[in-house]
Structures are given as structure tokens and as C-alpha cells.
Amino acid sequence: MRWKLGTAAYKRVPSRDAAMDPDLETPAEKTPDGAGGGGAGAGPSWRRSLPHVCVATVTSFLFGYHTGVVNEPLESISADLGFAGNTLAEGLVVSICLGGAFVGCLFSGSVADGIGRRRAFQLSTLPMIVGAALSALTNSLEGMLFGRLLVGAGMGLGPPVASLYITEVSPPSVRGMYGSFVQIATCLGILFSLLVGTPVKDIDRWWRVCFWVSAVPAVLQAIAMEFCVESPQWLYKCGRTNEAEMQFEKLLGPLHVKSAMAELSRSERGDDGESVKFSELFYGRHFNVIGHKFCVLFLINCVQKCGGAL
């Protein structure tokens, strides 16, 4: 059996048959550069998946923004809400967001597997929008704490799903580069929060604007996710093979659907599984990944410290 591709039509073969049939070959015809994803021997184009990756990283941008949003306005917030000089209350306003993030991240995996990646993103924006609005409108410490807690729940839910989603929709050739967007977006979010908070000492109650600003990207992400693809891996696990093929066609181009589905089928059967020992996290390529994570976290901490000093 041979794989035949006409110049005017693309015919799908059921993915499970494609994965099992060794005689299927990659089409040899070349397509015009740009829209089709390359010709014979060429990998899928990175341009198709880039918009979806950028929308997904908005949740990491919001994580960074909400982490640093209270650094500049904390003094004004404490004065307006009546807890100035109360170090415990000030500490809670800063840290309760991370407590909510801890709770949110505990459920991120089950939510992403239960309702899909796109709906998980949209669900994560809901507490961030409501929490930001509540923080901006409140006149009490309790309202501020509750709003920050809600925001934290969304912060914990979104970024883990973003890392998973980016891995699943990215072409293998740029998967590592796209994965770094999560950390870059987090750092940009922190820097942007410090920039937005700059006028807080000159404009009365500017801290309320700082919280309102964070609702804008959350709303935009919830809307934009309606136009993004669903994870083909998640669709495949749910038994929706035809839909998974359609998503791969949008992400990689029609020439790469067969090979992507074959790879997905092999990974689901565990053919490509690789066991990793715990000790391997401390040397070799796995240690390099962990080392980079620590460097990024150290950079984020330095940015926060510098922002607080300013």
C-alpha cells in the first residue's frame, strides 16, 4: 500500500492504520513555501503554531504581573484600606496570591484532562478577572485578601496548562524555543507591573488602576482561545481521532498530519517511553534543564527585589 497525494486534494488515511502500516511513505511532492509547511524532507512550519502559543503564554504574563503588582502600590493600598503599619496584613496581601496559586495548581492537571486545554485556559481567566475587579473596587482588607486569593487560584491553574499546551501544539523543531516563552512572559509580566505602578505616588488611588489593567489581558485571552486549536493529544486520548487530525492539519500543514498521528499513536502505546531515574536529575541533560529553571527563578527574584528597592 502506497500513500498517494494529488496536487489538488489531500486524502486522509485513518491514523491508527497509518501508524501500523510500514509501507506508508511521506509525500514527495513539494509545496509552495510559506503556507503549506514545506516540501519533501522539510519540517512543519513554525508560523502556523506561533499565534496559538502566544495566546497561551498570556496566562504566564498574568502570573508575573500579579506577582509584582503590589510591590509599588502596597504603601498606598495599606493607607487607603486602613492597615498601614500592620506588617502582618501587608505580608498577607503580598503572599496570599501565591497561596491561591498553590491550590489552583493542584487541580490544573485534572481540569486540563477533564475539559480540555482551551476550556482550562478560559476557566483560569475567570477567577483572575473577578479577583482583579474585586481588588480594584474593595474598601476593606478582607475584600483585598479575597480578591488576591481568587487571582492566585487562576494563576496556579493557567501556567501549568500553558506549558502542557505549548508542548502539544508546537512542531518538534521549535518546541524548546516555544517552551521558553513561558518564562519570558513571566518576566515581562513582572516588569510591566512595575512600570504600571510607577505613577502610584503621584496619582491618588492609582493602585486601583493597576488591578483593572490586569483584567484586560485576561479577557483578551478568554476570547482569543475561542479561535485557537485544541490539543491534538487531548482529542486523541478522548477517542476523537478525526478532530485530532484536523487540529494537526491547522498546526503543521496537511503534509505532516500522517507522521504526527503516527508519532502520537506510538507514544500512546508506550513505544517511545524513556525511563528516567531520580538521580539523573542531578547530572546530564536533565540537570541542564533544572539549572536553567533555577537561573530564571533567580532572575525573577532579582527583578522583584530591584522593583521593591525602587
Order of alpha helices (4+ residues) and beta strands (2+ residues): alpha-alpha-alpha-alpha-alpha-alpha-alpha-alpha-alpha-alpha-alpha-alpha-alpha-alpha
